[in-house]
Amino acid sequence: MPRKRKNKSFYIDTNVAIDYATNRDIQTVLVLERIREKGWKCVSSTLLAMEMADYKQDYEFIAKEVNKKRDPEDILRSRGNKNLKKSDFQEIEEWFEEFQKHFRDLTLYDFIQDTNGWALAREISFNSNLAAPDVLHLTSAMLGSIAGYCDIFVTKDGLLRKEAEDIVARYKLGSKLKVMTPAEVKKKFFS
């Protein structure tokens, strides 16, 4: 009797979600669509929504400044001094809501809920080359895998992938959480 294949569950990094939302990488879009067709679930942290808002705010700011014919270096230097209007924020929120409608199989959780979760994030932060947002995603994926919410962490960030593989192994979670790129997910599950 053939073994029944276990449903997969994926933790999605923000760069993967942005690729999907903006169609900037068709391979990522196709992989996420195939995951959806299979009925497999995708999860991420609430941090994903916040990072996507940051991305869209930067995009809106830069687009407005380019239209004013400002020097690109000046635009990049002034990104921290955005002066977006209430209508801009409304558009950003609508953009994210549209993303959620299209990618309705993605559920956002707050996996880091207690001092133990924050202690793990702090430990990873102090012992890796990762920036805080990447630490929070990795910690969330690790806690999510322990709780049975995900078994594959999907990212396109090369440094995050490398560091995550080492950290997952260090914490002996290799049987619970694999770190993969969208291309690797495609090759393993959809070729």
MODELLER restraints for C-alpha pairs under 7 A, 6 or more apart:
rsr = mdl.restraints
at = mdl.atoms
rsr.add(forms.Gaussian(group=physical.xy_distance, feature=features.Distance(at['CA:7:A'], at['CA:40:A']), mean=5.93, stdev=0.5))
rsr.add(forms.Gaussian(group=physical.xy_distance, feature=features.Distance(at['CA:8:A'], at['CA:40:A']), mean=5.54, stdev=0.5))
rsr.add(forms.Gaussian(group=physical.xy_distance, feature=features.Distance(at['CA:8:A'], at['CA:41:A']), mean=6.97, stdev=0.5))
rsr.add(forms.Gaussian(group=physical.xy_distance, feature=features.Distance(at['CA:8:A'], at['CA:151:A']), mean=6.82, stdev=0.5))
rsr.add(forms.Gaussian(group=physical.xy_distance, feature=features.Distance(at['CA:9:A'], at['CA:40:A']), mean=5.75, stdev=0.5))
rsr.add(forms.Gaussian(group=physical.xy_distance, feature=features.Distance(at['CA:9:A'], at['CA:41:A']), mean=4.87, stdev=0.5))
rsr.add(forms.Gaussian(group=physical.xy_distance, feature=features.Distance(at['CA:9:A'], at['CA:42:A']), mean=5.67, stdev=0.5))
rsr.add(forms.Gaussian(group=physical.xy_distance, feature=features.Distance(at['CA:9:A'], at['CA:149:A']), mean=6.75, stdev=0.5))
rsr.add(forms.Gaussian(group=physical.xy_distance, feature=features.Distance(at['CA:9:A'], at['CA:150:A']), mean=4.56, stdev=0.5))
rsr.add(forms.Gaussian(group=physical.xy_distance, feature=features.Distance(at['CA:9:A'], at['CA:151:A']), mean=5.62, stdev=0.5))
rsr.add(forms.Gaussian(group=physical.xy_distance, feature=features.Distance(at['CA:9:A'], at['CA:152:A']), mean=6.46, stdev=0.5))
rsr.add(forms.Gaussian(group=physical.xy_distance, feature=features.Distance(at['CA:10:A'], at['CA:41:A']), mean=6.37, stdev=0.5))
rsr.add(forms.Gaussian(group=physical.xy_distance, feature=features.Distance(at['CA:10:A'], at['CA:42:A']), mean=4.65, stdev=0.5))
rsr.add(forms.Gaussian(group=physical.xy_distance, feature=features.Distance(at['CA:10:A'], at['CA:43:A']), mean=6.13, stdev=0.5))
rsr.add(forms.Gaussian(group=physical.xy_distance, feature=features.Distance(at['CA:10:A'], at['CA:150:A']), mean=5.13, stdev=0.5))
rsr.add(forms.Gaussian(group=physical.xy_distance, feature=features.Distance(at['CA:10:A'], at['CA:151:A']), mean=6.07, stdev=0.5))
rsr.add(forms.Gaussian(group=physical.xy_distance, feature=features.Distance(at['CA:10:A'], at['CA:152:A']), mean=4.79, stdev=0.5))
rsr.add(forms.Gaussian(group=physical.xy_distance, feature=features.Distance(at['CA:10:A'], at['CA:153:A']), mean=5.83, stdev=0.5))
rsr.add(forms.Gaussian(group=physical.xy_distance, feature=features.Distance(at['CA:10:A'], at['CA:154:A']), mean=6.69, stdev=0.5))
rsr.add(forms.Gaussian(group=physical.xy_distance, feature=features.Distance(at['CA:11:A'], at['CA:42:A']), mean=5.77, stdev=0.5))
rsr.add(forms.Gaussian(group=physical.xy_distance, feature=features.Distance(at['CA:11:A'], at['CA:43:A']), mean=4.84, stdev=0.5))
rsr.add(forms.Gaussian(group=physical.xy_distance, feature=features.Distance(at['CA:11:A'], at['CA:44:A']), mean=5.23, stdev=0.5))
rsr.add(forms.Gaussian(group=physical.xy_distance, feature=features.Distance(at['CA:11:A'], at['CA:141:A']), mean=6.03, stdev=0.5))
rsr.add(forms.Gaussian(group=physical.xy_distance, feature=features.Distance(at['CA:11:A'], at['CA:150:A']), mean=5.80, stdev=0.5))
rsr.add(forms.Gaussian(group=physical.xy_distance, feature=features.Distance(at['CA:11:A'], at['CA:152:A']), mean=6.05, stdev=0.5))
rsr.add(forms.Gaussian(group=physical.xy_distance, feature=features.Distance(at['CA:11:A'], at['CA:153:A']), mean=4.67, stdev=0.5))
rsr.add(forms.Gaussian(group=physical.xy_distance, feature=features.Distance(at['CA:11:A'], at['CA:154:A']), mean=6.02, stdev=0.5))
rsr.add(forms.Gaussian(group=physical.xy_distance, feature=features.Distance(at['CA:12:A'], at['CA:42:A']), mean=6.61, stdev=0.5))
rsr.add(forms.Gaussian(group=physical.xy_distance, feature=features.Distance(at['CA:12:A'], at['CA:43:A']), mean=6.17, stdev=0.5))
rsr.add(forms.Gaussian(group=physical.xy_distance, feature=features.Distance(at['CA:12:A'], at['CA:44:A']), mean=5.37, stdev=0.5))
rsr.add(forms.Gaussian(group=physical.xy_distance, feature=features.Distance(at['CA:12:A'], at['CA:153:A']), mean=6.26, stdev=0.5))
rsr.add(forms.Gaussian(group=physical.xy_distance, feature=features.Distance(at['CA:12:A'], at['CA:154:A']), mean=5.20, stdev=0.5))
rsr.add(forms.Gaussian(group=physical.xy_distance, feature=features.Distance(at['CA:12:A'], at['CA:155:A']), mean=6.75, stdev=0.5))
rsr.add(forms.Gaussian(group=physical.xy_distance, feature=features.Distance(at['CA:13:A'], at['CA:44:A']), mean=6.95, stdev=0.5))
rsr.add(forms.Gaussian(group=physical.xy_distance, feature=features.Distance(at['CA:13:A'], at['CA:137:A']), mean=6.84, stdev=0.5))
rsr.add(forms.Gaussian(group=physical.xy_distance, feature=features.Distance(at['CA:13:A'], at['CA:154:A']), mean=6.03, stdev=0.5))
rsr.add(forms.Gaussian(group=physical.xy_distance, feature=features.Distance(at['CA:13:A'], at['CA:155:A']), mean=5.18, stdev=0.5))
rsr.add(forms.Gaussian(group=physical.xy_distance, feature=features.Distance(at['CA:14:A'], at['CA:48:A']), mean=5.23, stdev=0.5))
rsr.add(forms.Gaussian(group=physical.xy_distance, feature=features.Distance(at['CA:14:A'], at['CA:51:A']), mean=6.82, stdev=0.5))
rsr.add(forms.Gaussian(group=physical.xy_distance, feature=features.Distance(at['CA:14:A'], at['CA:52:A']), mean=6.94, stdev=0.5))
rsr.add(forms.Gaussian(group=physical.xy_distance, feature=features.Distance(at['CA:15:A'], at['CA:155:A']), mean=6.78, stdev=0.5))
rsr.add(forms.Gaussian(group=physical.xy_distance, feature=features.Distance(at['CA:15:A'], at['CA:156:A']), mean=6.51, stdev=0.5))
rsr.add(forms.Gaussian(group=physical.xy_distance, feature=features.Distance(at['CA:16:A'], at['CA:28:A']), mean=6.79, stdev=0.5))
rsr.add(forms.Gaussian(group=physical.xy_distance, feature=features.Distance(at['CA:16:A'], at['CA:155:A']), mean=6.12, stdev=0.5))
rsr.add(forms.Gaussian(group=physical.xy_distance, feature=features.Distance(at['CA:16:A'], at['CA:156:A']), mean=6.56, stdev=0.5))
rsr.add(forms.Gaussian(group=physical.xy_distance, feature=features.Distance(at['CA:18:A'], at['CA:52:A']), mean=6.83, stdev=0.5))
rsr.add(forms.Gaussian(group=physical.xy_distance, feature=features.Distance(at['CA:19:A'], at['CA:25:A']), mean=5.46, stdev=0.5))
rsr.add(forms.Gaussian(group=physical.xy_distance, feature=features.Distance(at['CA:19:A'], at['CA:28:A']), mean=6.54, stdev=0.5))
rsr.add(forms.Gaussian(group=physical.xy_distance, feature=features.Distance(at['CA:19:A'], at['CA:29:A']), mean=6.93, stdev=0.5))
rsr.add(forms.Gaussian(group=physical.xy_distance, feature=features.Distance(at['CA:20:A'], at['CA:28:A']), mean=6.49, stdev=0.5))
rsr.add(forms.Gaussian(group=physical.xy_distance, feature=features.Distance(at['CA:20:A'], at['CA:29:A']), mean=4.96, stdev=0.5))
rsr.add(forms.Gaussian(group=physical.xy_distance, feature=features.Distance(at['CA:21:A'], at['CA:99:A']), mean=5.68, stdev=0.5))
rsr.add(forms.Gaussian(group=physical.xy_distance, feature=features.Distance(at['CA:23:A'], at['CA:29:A']), mean=6.62, stdev=0.5))
rsr.add(forms.Gaussian(group=physical.xy_distance, feature=features.Distance(at['CA:28:A'], at['CA:182:A']), mean=5.63, stdev=0.5))
rsr.add(forms.Gaussian(group=physical.xy_distance, feature=features.Distance(at['CA:31:A'], at['CA:182:A']), mean=6.43, stdev=0.5))
rsr.add(forms.Gaussian(group=physical.xy_distance, feature=features.Distance(at['CA:31:A'], at['CA:186:A']), mean=5.96, stdev=0.5))
rsr.add(forms.Gaussian(group=physical.xy_distance, feature=features.Distance(at['CA:36:A'], at['CA:105:A']), mean=6.64, stdev=0.5))
rsr.add(forms.Gaussian(group=physical.xy_distance, feature=features.Distance(at['CA:41:A'], at['CA:105:A']), mean=6.06, stdev=0.5))
rsr.add(forms.Gaussian(group=physical.xy_distance, feature=features.Distance(at['CA:41:A'], at['CA:106:A']), mean=6.85, stdev=0.5))
rsr.add(forms.Gaussian(group=physical.xy_distance, feature=features.Distance(at['CA:42:A'], at['CA:105:A']), mean=6.06, stdev=0.5))
rsr.add(forms.Gaussian(group=physical.xy_distance, feature=features.Distance(at['CA:42:A'], at['CA:106:A']), mean=4.73, stdev=0.5))
rsr.add(forms.Gaussian(group=physical.xy_distance, feature=features.Distance(at['CA:42:A'], at['CA:107:A']), mean=6.40, stdev=0.5))
rsr.add(forms.Gaussian(group=physical.xy_distance, feature=features.Distance(at['CA:43:A'], at['CA:106:A']), mean=5.23, stdev=0.5))
rsr.add(forms.Gaussian(group=physical.xy_distance, feature=features.Distance(at['CA:43:A'], at['CA:107:A']), mean=4.75, stdev=0.5))
rsr.add(forms.Gaussian(group=physical.xy_distance, feature=features.Distance(at['CA:43:A'], at['CA:108:A']), mean=5.67, stdev=0.5))
rsr.add(forms.Gaussian(group=physical.xy_distance, feature=features.Distance(at['CA:44:A'], at['CA:107:A']), mean=6.45, stdev=0.5))
rsr.add(forms.Gaussian(group=physical.xy_distance, feature=features.Distance(at['CA:44:A'], at['CA:108:A']), mean=4.94, stdev=0.5))
rsr.add(forms.Gaussian(group=physical.xy_distance, feature=features.Distance(at['CA:44:A'], at['CA:109:A']), mean=6.23, stdev=0.5))
rsr.add(forms.Gaussian(group=physical.xy_distance, feature=features.Distance(at['CA:45:A'], at['CA:108:A']), mean=5.08, stdev=0.5))
rsr.add(forms.Gaussian(group=physical.xy_distance, feature=features.Distance(at['CA:45:A'], at['CA:109:A']), mean=5.00, stdev=0.5))
rsr.add(forms.Gaussian(group=physical.xy_distance, feature=features.Distance(at['CA:45:A'], at['CA:110:A']), mean=5.57, stdev=0.5))
rsr.add(forms.Gaussian(group=physical.xy_distance, feature=features.Distance(at['CA:45:A'], at['CA:111:A']), mean=6.86, stdev=0.5))
rsr.add(forms.Gaussian(group=physical.xy_distance, feature=features.Distance(at['CA:45:A'], at['CA:137:A']), mean=6.77, stdev=0.5))
rsr.add(forms.Gaussian(group=physical.xy_distance, feature=features.Distance(at['CA:45:A'], at['CA:140:A']), mean=6.59, stdev=0.5))
rsr.add(forms.Gaussian(group=physical.xy_distance, feature=features.Distance(at['CA:46:A'], at['CA:108:A']), mean=5.36, stdev=0.5))
rsr.add(forms.Gaussian(group=physical.xy_distance, feature=features.Distance(at['CA:46:A'], at['CA:109:A']), mean=5.93, stdev=0.5))
rsr.add(forms.Gaussian(group=physical.xy_distance, feature=features.Distance(at['CA:46:A'], at['CA:110:A']), mean=6.05, stdev=0.5))
rsr.add(forms.Gaussian(group=physical.xy_distance, feature=features.Distance(at['CA:53:A'], at['CA:92:A']), mean=6.56, stdev=0.5))
rsr.add(forms.Gaussian(group=physical.xy_distance, feature=features.Distance(at['CA:56:A'], at['CA:92:A']), mean=6.30, stdev=0.5))
rsr.add(forms.Gaussian(group=physical.xy_distance, feature=features.Distance(at['CA:58:A'], at['CA:79:A']), mean=6.85, stdev=0.5))
rsr.add(forms.Gaussian(group=physical.xy_distance, feature=features.Distance(at['CA:61:A'], at['CA:82:A']), mean=6.43, stdev=0.5))
rsr.add(forms.Gaussian(group=physical.xy_distance, feature=features.Distance(at['CA:61:A'], at['CA:84:A']), mean=7.00, stdev=0.5))
rsr.add(forms.Gaussian(group=physical.xy_distance, feature=features.Distance(at['CA:62:A'], at['CA:75:A']), mean=6.62, stdev=0.5))
rsr.add(forms.Gaussian(group=physical.xy_distance, feature=features.Distance(at['CA:65:A'], at['CA:75:A']), mean=6.54, stdev=0.5))
rsr.add(forms.Gaussian(group=physical.xy_distance, feature=features.Distance(at['CA:111:A'], at['CA:140:A']), mean=5.16, stdev=0.5))
rsr.add(forms.Gaussian(group=physical.xy_distance, feature=features.Distance(at['CA:111:A'], at['CA:143:A']), mean=6.22, stdev=0.5))
rsr.add(forms.Gaussian(group=physical.xy_distance, feature=features.Distance(at['CA:111:A'], at['CA:144:A']), mean=6.23, stdev=0.5))
rsr.add(forms.Gaussian(group=physical.xy_distance, feature=features.Distance(at['CA:112:A'], at['CA:118:A']), mean=6.33, stdev=0.5))
rsr.add(forms.Gaussian(group=physical.xy_distance, feature=features.Distance(at['CA:112:A'], at['CA:140:A']), mean=6.13, stdev=0.5))
rsr.add(forms.Gaussian(group=physical.xy_distance, feature=features.Distance(at['CA:120:A'], at['CA:139:A']), mean=6.92, stdev=0.5))
rsr.add(forms.Gaussian(group=physical.xy_distance, feature=features.Distance(at['CA:121:A'], at['CA:135:A']), mean=6.15, stdev=0.5))
rsr.add(forms.Gaussian(group=physical.xy_distance, feature=features.Distance(at['CA:121:A'], at['CA:136:A']), mean=6.31, stdev=0.5))
rsr.add(forms.Gaussian(group=physical.xy_distance, feature=features.Distance(at['CA:121:A'], at['CA:139:A']), mean=5.63, stdev=0.5))
rsr.add(forms.Gaussian(group=physical.xy_distance, feature=features.Distance(at['CA:124:A'], at['CA:135:A']), mean=6.58, stdev=0.5))
rsr.add(forms.Gaussian(group=physical.xy_distance, feature=features.Distance(at['CA:125:A'], at['CA:132:A']), mean=6.73, stdev=0.5))
rsr.add(forms.Gaussian(group=physical.xy_distance, feature=features.Distance(at['CA:125:A'], at['CA:135:A']), mean=6.04, stdev=0.5))
rsr.add(forms.Gaussian(group=physical.xy_distance, feature=features.Distance(at['CA:128:A'], at['CA:163:A']), mean=6.91, stdev=0.5))
rsr.add(forms.Gaussian(group=physical.xy_distance, feature=features.Distance(at['CA:130:A'], at['CA:160:A']), mean=6.66, stdev=0.5))
rsr.add(forms.Gaussian(group=physical.xy_distance, feature=features.Distance(at['CA:134:A'], at['CA:160:A']), mean=6.69, stdev=0.5))
rsr.add(forms.Gaussian(group=physical.xy_distance, feature=features.Distance(at['CA:138:A'], at['CA:164:A']), mean=6.72, stdev=0.5))
rsr.add(forms.Gaussian(group=physical.xy_distance, feature=features.Distance(at['CA:141:A'], at['CA:153:A']), mean=6.43, stdev=0.5))
rsr.add(forms.Gaussian(group=physical.xy_distance, feature=features.Distance(at['CA:142:A'], at['CA:177:A']), mean=6.98, stdev=0.5))
rsr.add(forms.Gaussian(group=physical.xy_distance, feature=features.Distance(at['CA:144:A'], at['CA:150:A']), mean=5.75, stdev=0.5))
rsr.add(forms.Gaussian(group=physical.xy_distance, feature=features.Distance(at['CA:145:A'], at['CA:151:A']), mean=5.48, stdev=0.5))
rsr.add(forms.Gaussian(group=physical.xy_distance, feature=features.Distance(at['CA:145:A'], at['CA:176:A']), mean=5.90, stdev=0.5))
rsr.add(forms.Gaussian(group=physical.xy_distance, feature=features.Distance(at['CA:145:A'], at['CA:177:A']), mean=5.99, stdev=0.5))
rsr.add(forms.Gaussian(group=physical.xy_distance, feature=features.Distance(at['CA:146:A'], at['CA:176:A']), mean=6.92, stdev=0.5))
rsr.add(forms.Gaussian(group=physical.xy_distance, feature=features.Distance(at['CA:151:A'], at['CA:176:A']), mean=5.66, stdev=0.5))
rsr.add(forms.Gaussian(group=physical.xy_distance, feature=features.Distance(at['CA:151:A'], at['CA:177:A']), mean=4.55, stdev=0.5))
rsr.add(forms.Gaussian(group=physical.xy_distance, feature=features.Distance(at['CA:151:A'], at['CA:178:A']), mean=6.27, stdev=0.5))
rsr.add(forms.Gaussian(group=physical.xy_distance, feature=features.Distance(at['CA:152:A'], at['CA:177:A']), mean=5.34, stdev=0.5))
rsr.add(forms.Gaussian(group=physical.xy_distance, feature=features.Distance(at['CA:152:A'], at['CA:178:A']), mean=4.72, stdev=0.5))
rsr.add(forms.Gaussian(group=physical.xy_distance, feature=features.Distance(at['CA:152:A'], at['CA:179:A']), mean=5.76, stdev=0.5))
rsr.add(forms.Gaussian(group=physical.xy_distance, feature=features.Distance(at['CA:152:A'], at['CA:180:A']), mean=6.83, stdev=0.5))
rsr.add(forms.Gaussian(group=physical.xy_distance, feature=features.Distance(at['CA:153:A'], at['CA:177:A']), mean=6.82, stdev=0.5))
rsr.add(forms.Gaussian(group=physical.xy_distance, feature=features.Distance(at['CA:153:A'], at['CA:178:A']), mean=6.09, stdev=0.5))
rsr.add(forms.Gaussian(group=physical.xy_distance, feature=features.Distance(at['CA:153:A'], at['CA:179:A']), mean=4.74, stdev=0.5))
rsr.add(forms.Gaussian(group=physical.xy_distance, feature=features.Distance(at['CA:153:A'], at['CA:180:A']), mean=6.12, stdev=0.5))
rsr.add(forms.Gaussian(group=physical.xy_distance, feature=features.Distance(at['CA:154:A'], at['CA:179:A']), mean=6.11, stdev=0.5))
rsr.add(forms.Gaussian(group=physical.xy_distance, feature=features.Distance(at['CA:154:A'], at['CA:180:A']), mean=5.05, stdev=0.5))
rsr.add(forms.Gaussian(group=physical.xy_distance, feature=features.Distance(at['CA:154:A'], at['CA:181:A']), mean=5.37, stdev=0.5))
rsr.add(forms.Gaussian(group=physical.xy_distance, feature=features.Distance(at['CA:154:A'], at['CA:182:A']), mean=6.39, stdev=0.5))
rsr.add(forms.Gaussian(group=physical.xy_distance, feature=features.Distance(at['CA:155:A'], at['CA:161:A']), mean=6.66, stdev=0.5))
rsr.add(forms.Gaussian(group=physical.xy_distance, feature=features.Distance(at['CA:155:A'], at['CA:180:A']), mean=6.44, stdev=0.5))
rsr.add(forms.Gaussian(group=physical.xy_distance, feature=features.Distance(at['CA:155:A'], at['CA:181:A']), mean=5.21, stdev=0.5))
rsr.add(forms.Gaussian(group=physical.xy_distance, feature=features.Distance(at['CA:156:A'], at['CA:181:A']), mean=5.39, stdev=0.5))
rsr.add(forms.Gaussian(group=physical.xy_distance, feature=features.Distance(at['CA:161:A'], at['CA:179:A']), mean=6.40, stdev=0.5))
rsr.add(forms.Gaussian(group=physical.xy_distance, feature=features.Distance(at['CA:164:A'], at['CA:179:A']), mean=6.99, stdev=0.5))
rsr.add(forms.Gaussian(group=physical.xy_distance, feature=features.Distance(at['CA:165:A'], at['CA:179:A']), mean=6.26, stdev=0.5))
rsr.add(forms.Gaussian(group=physical.xy_distance, feature=features.Distance(at['CA:168:A'], at['CA:174:A']), mean=5.84, stdev=0.5))
